Amino acid sequence: MSQKEVVDAVTMKRALTRIAYEIIERNRGLEDLVLVGIKTRGIYIAQRIADRLEQLEDIKVPVGELDITLYRDDVKGKELEDPEVHSSTIPVALEGKEVIVVDDVLYTGRTIRAALDAIMDFGRPNKIQLAVLVDRGHRELPIRADYVGKNIPTAQSEAIIVEMEETDDQDRILIEK
């Protein structure tokens, strides 16, 4: 398998900054906003967006961590018998809030469907939006991101690999063929 870098660290930072600006433009104030990152890289992306929002608007937006393991519909066999479950941490009540679910890659939509189910167990927000770093297409469910860092069309046989400083010691996006 070969890998090719399609987004470097500078371009990734620009994409996250653009998402932050779009969030400011589309939401009337950030007081009721909560970012909820899907484990693992979605959390890092959500935190970076929150940091940028704080720099731009001087408002600290709460960031939650969401583990969707038990909500997935594609877990089978041994994984189902003994799933590796991490904790979800939502720092504020979601009732009446504007929640933005954050993930690294949007593909079939199944991860987002699971995240929506998990969020509803924490309360009923006024609105749920979706921010993703990469939209690679191939949706199986009618799910569309409100904020997209990069659209990277792929073949089904290809994979998108998001590397982040927090886990991989560098920021970049690769396509694996």
Residue pairs with C-beta under 8 A, 6 or more apart in sequence:
1 176
1 177
2 176
2 177
3 161
3 174
3 175
3 176
3 177
4 174
4 175
4 177
5 172
5 173
5 174
6 150
6 152
6 173
6 174
6 175
7 15
7 134
7 150
7 152
7 172
7 173
8 171
8 172
9 170
9 171
9 172
11 150
12 133
12 149
12 171
12 172
12 173
13 171
15 133
15 149
15 150
16 45
16 48
16 49
16 52
16 133
16 149
17 52
18 149
19 49
19 131
19 147
19 148
19 149
20 49
20 52
20 53
20 56
21 56
22 147
23 30
23 33
23 49
23 53
23 100
23 131
23 147
24 30
24 53
24 56
24 57
26 129
26 146
27 33
27 98
30 53
30 57
30 59
30 61
31 59
32 96
32 97
32 98
32 126
33 53
33 61
33 97
33 98
33 99
33 100
34 61
34 62
34 63
34 64
34 90
34 91
34 92
34 94
34 97
34 98
34 99
34 100
34 125
35 46
35 47
35 49
35 50
35 61
35 62
35 63
35 64
35 99
35 100
35 102
35 131
36 46
36 63
36 64
36 65
36 66
36 90
36 99
36 100
36 101
36 102
36 115
36 119
37 43
37 44
37 45
37 46
37 47
37 63
37 64
37 65
37 66
37 102
37 103
38 66
38 68
38 101
38 102
38 103
38 111
38 115
39 65
39 66
39 67
39 68
39 86
40 167
41 103
41 104
41 133
41 162
41 164
41 167
42 66
42 101
42 102
42 103
42 104
43 63
43 65
43 102
44 164
44 166
44 167
45 102
45 103
45 104
45 131
45 133
45 164
46 63
46 64
46 100
46 102
46 131
47 63
49 102
49 131
50 60
50 61
50 62
50 63
53 59
53 61
54 60
54 61
62 91
62 92
63 91
64 88
64 89
64 90
64 91
64 92
65 87
65 88
65 89
65 90
66 88
66 90
66 101
66 115
66 118
66 119
67 85
67 86
67 87
67 88
67 118
68 111
68 114
68 115
68 117
68 118
69 75
69 83
69 84
69 85
69 86
70 83
70 85
70 118
71 114
71 115
71 117
71 118
72 110
72 111
72 114
73 110
73 113
73 114
74 110
75 83
88 118
88 122
90 122
93 122
93 123
94 119
94 122
94 123
94 124
94 125
95 123
95 124
95 125
96 125
96 126
97 123
97 125
97 126
98 125
98 126
98 127
98 129
99 119
99 125
99 127
99 128
99 129
100 128
100 129
100 130
100 131
100 146
100 147
101 112
101 115
101 116
101 119
101 128
101 129
101 130
101 131
102 130
102 131
102 132
103 111
103 112
103 115
103 130
103 131
103 132
103 133
104 132
104 133
104 134
104 162
105 132
105 133
105 134
105 135
105 136
105 160
105 162
106 112
106 130
106 132
106 134
106 135
106 136
106 139
106 143
106 145
106 148
107 136
107 137
107 138
107 139
107 160
108 138
108 139
108 140
108 141
109 139
109 140
109 141
109 142
109 143
110 140
110 141
112 130
112 141
112 143
113 141
113 143
116 128
119 125
119 128
129 146
129 147
130 143
130 144
130 145
130 146
130 147
131 145
131 146
131 147
131 148
132 145
132 147
132 148
132 149
133 149
133 150
133 162
133 173
134 148
134 149
134 150
134 151
134 152
134 160
134 162
134 173
135 145
135 148
135 150
135 151
135 152
136 151
136 152
136 153
136 154
136 160
137 151
137 153
137 154
138 154
138 156
150 173
152 160
152 173
152 175
154 160
154 175
155 177
157 177
158 175
158 176
158 177
159 175
159 176
160 173
160 174
160 175
160 176
161 173
161 174
161 175
161 176
162 173
163 170
163 171
163 172
163 173
163 174
164 170
164 171
165 171
